Amino acid sequence: MDRRTEIERLAYELYEKSGRIGGRELDNWVEAERLISSYVAEMKMSREKAAKPGAVGGTAKPPAKTTQS
């Protein structure tokens, strides 16, 4: 789903949850944009964090085991 369609869907959901109050179309749209942008940023940060060496779920190899004498 493209971002505009997702914003439309969420803005309508906000409209319904607020009791279908008219005249708040712009407020609902801006809030939907903010929520989606925040979600996208969080997902991007999660992927970047996971890709760093040593991160859980990352692609780096674990450190080699050492034996103590």
C-alpha positions, 0 to 999 in steps of 0.5 A: 500500500502506498503512503498516501493510501495509508494516510487516507485510511488512518485519517478516516479511522481517526475520524471515526474514532473521534465520533465522526466530528466534521471539520477536522479533516486537516487535523486528522490528515496531519495526525495520520501523517505524523503517526505513519512517519513516526512508525516508518522512522522507528522501523528504519532505526530498528533495521539499521540497529539490527544490521550493526555488527554484534546486534541481535538478529544482525548479520555479524558473526558472534565472537570466537570462543576462547579457552582459559587455562 
